[in-house]
């Protein structure tokens, strides 16, 4: 039974990679996108530039799974605009990967 599960997971992973729906996050691309779209409010290095924006350098709000963060970024929150239609999911995941490198 374990072998069947392993084969099933392997096949699923392969199918996802072939379909192009899953790629490893690109931290360098995430930094570029962050500098273009996020730095004005969240500041350089994740040091918040406006009141109530999370300090990513302290890990604020980064204790959530990537998919929850992706949903928040796509829908927006309070003063943060929605990035749905502006950034693709992969680009948002790249930004999240970059944000995780800012934690001290």
GIPE-V187041 format. One record per residue. N is the residue number from 0. RES is the residue in one small letter. OMEGA is omega in radians with two decimals (none if undefined). Layout:
n: [N N]
res: [RES RES]
omega: [OMEGA OMEGA]
This chain:
n: [0 1 2 3 4 5 6 7 8 9 10 11 12 13 14 15 16 17 18 19 20 21 22 23 24 25 26 27 28 29 30 31 32 33 34 35 36 37 38 39 40 41 42 43 44 45 46 47 48 49 50 51 52 53 54 55 56 57 58 59 60 61 62 63 64 65 66 67 68 69 70 71 72 73 74 75 76 77 78 79 80 81 82 83 84 85 86 87 88 89 90 91 92 93 94 95 96 97 98 99 100 101 102 103]
res: [x x x x x x x x x x x x x x x x x x x x x x x x x x x x x x x x x x x x x x x x x x x x x x x x x x x x x x x x x x x x x x x x x x x x x x x x x x x x x x x x x x x x x x x x x x x x x x x x x x x x x x x x]
omega: [3.13 3.13 3.13 3.10 -3.14 3.12 3.13 3.13 3.13 3.13 3.12 3.12 3.12 -3.14 3.14 3.14 3.14 -3.11 3.12 -3.08 -3.13 3.08 3.06 3.13 -3.13 -3.08 -3.13 3.09 3.09 3.10 3.13 -3.13 3.09 -3.14 -3.13 -2.97 -2.91 -2.98 -3.12 3.14 -3.04 3.00 3.09 3.12 3.11 3.08 -3.02 -3.13 3.12 3.12 3.07 3.02 -3.11 3.03 -3.10 3.12 3.09 3.12 -3.13 3.11 -3.10 3.11 3.12 3.05 -3.12 -3.08 3.07 3.10 3.10 -3.13 3.14 -3.13 3.13 -3.06 -3.09 -3.12 3.14 -3.10 -3.11 3.14 3.04 3.06 3.04 -3.13 3.09 3.12 3.03 3.13 -3.12 3.11 3.10 3.10 3.06 3.11 3.13 3.10 3.10 3.14 -3.12 3.10 -3.07 -3.08 3.09 none]
